Amino acid sequence: MKYALGIDFGGTTIKTAIVTSDGQIISRGSVPTGMPATPERLLQTTVGACRRQLEEAGLTPADLCGAGIGMPGTVNQETDCVEYANNLGMTSFPFIRRLRDELGIPVSGGNDADLAALGEYMAGAGKGASSLLLVTLGTGVGGGIIVNGRIWSGCNDAAAEFGHMVIEAGGRPCTCGRRGCFEAYASASALTAQADKKAAEHPDSLIGKVYAASGHVSGKDILQALKEKDAAAKEVFDEYVYYLAMGITNLINIFQPDKLLIGGGISNFGDLLLEPVREHVKTYRYSRYSEKNTEIGIASLKNDAGLIGAAALTKVFE
Ligand SMILES: [Zn+2]
């Protein structure tokens, strides 16, 4: 059996896992990232987490075909530097190269959203596809593009920023400085913000009562209200699905991938989300008369996608 070390470097925690050649996680751990910290400190924290992970699994570096790490930023594949990781305060730091020197094993790095897509492609709901898009709906909207088994990251390792495609010119403001971005309509934060607004306008609705009691309507509250046929929740959700499907249709029109998977917190809505999205896309996609069309589904690896995708960089699956 071959093993790889997968690392998912997040702003709050650094997760590690030993991944087998059939895509199973046999041991896992996590440590606090400990922000704010210097890049050097973050490197040492990661090295410590990796060594502990090996120890816990009863393995030595010699048992591994290598390690892969997903970073919340841009990793330059030629220099093995983290070029830019906004939330970590890291610019042009040779994180991957240094990690390789410290651990004494091959280490490859990539963007965390790209690696989540690679994970789904290798061992999740994207298995068997030749091209795949993963659209992650969380605090923001991110994603990854896999073409013929490889990550497409553009000329500058910064591709697949699906969230910053404008779907409503002059629309809601976005953190990137533009208006009307997909992210401002299709992120989980956009859904709950709209639900709060609607709830305040309809105090007698189910979400209105939740709002009055707690000051906020969560994704879970919306899901529950939909199940109980709350009209206000349905109005918010229908609008959300309309914009989500518009963005997804745009992506399908451009890429026509074998599969498009929806991941992130919103994917917990399951069929309530999937069915109307499929209907909208079926109506509006350019390829509606084609015999073959993109399959739209829900990502299956949840929070493990990034760890498994990181491990996949080591070729443990080949
Ligand atoms: Zn934007």
Boltz pocket constraint, residues with backbone or C-beta under 6 A from the ligand:
constraints:
  - pocket:
      binder: B
      contacts: [[A, 163], [A, 164], [A, 165], [A, 174], [A, 175], [A, 176], [A, 177], [A, 178], [A, 181], [A, 183]]
      max_distance: 6.0
